[in-house]
Amino acid sequence: MPATRRADELRPRKQPVQARSRDTVQVILRAAAQVFATTGYAASTNHIAERAGVSIGSLYEYFPNKDALLVALMEAHIQEGGAILTQAALAVSTARPDVRAVVRLFAHAMVTLHARERALHRVLFEETPLPRRVRRQLADLERQVISSVEGFLRAHPEVTKRDPSLAAAVIVHAVEGVTHKLVVHGERDADVEPYVEEIVALVSAYLAADASR
């Protein structure tokens, strides 16, 4: 794990205002994602600047170091994850499917999120020195997902868990852990659909278990 940096060292130096500057930042971030996915945390800012086709001075104009680049990529990943999970929740509220179908929607959203850029995902979650503000963002997203799952459990009387709040937390943490290990650390070219079906079987069996025991 890289050494802990001060919070100000993990922020962009400045926010781009003009369209050209915003485009430059996006080019740098795309190049950083590619380089980190290929090289891991050992990637250098010189390599990233070269991949982006910009000078190292241009890179440092916006990002003080490679950790700040990783944190920016993590924040973008959190936003993407929130959008994917929100879309899944909207599908549930619109279609009102049965319990197993809802579990499949949730599992598919989680697997889809983890399956994108697996190598980069490993670097972001296992090597990036996350500042407190980003850890709060991750915690907030997790709480939102748990709250959504809890609301679903309470709305379905056939789910007989004694403590829906605890059951929701168990489901979210279990799916997150299993998905990370199977998808992010699994075979790169493996079909993810079998992972979805196994997660559905796992969670469905848990929800069907007799809560009186």
Sequence and secondary structure as in RCSB ss.txt:
>XXXX:A:sequence
MPATRRADELRPRKQPVQARSRDTVQVILRAAAQVFATTGYAASTNHIAERAGVSIGSLYEYFPNKDALLVALME
AHIQEGGAILTQAALAVSTARPDVRAVVRLFAHAMVTLHARERALHRVLFEETPLPRRVRRQLADLERQVISSVE
GFLRAHPEVTKRDPSLAAAVIVHAVEGVTHKLVVHGERDADVEPYVEEIVALVSAYLAADASR
>XXXX:A:secstr
      GGGGS SS   SHHHHHHHHHHHHHHHHHHHHHGGG  HHHHHHHHTS HHHHHHH SSHHHHHHHHHH
HHHHHHHHHHHHHHHHHHHH   HHHHHHHHHHHHHHHHHTTHHHHHHHHHT    HHHHHHHHHHHHHHHHHHH
HHHHH TT   S HHHHHHHHHHHHHHHHIIIIISS TT  SHHHHHHHHHHHHHHHHS TT 
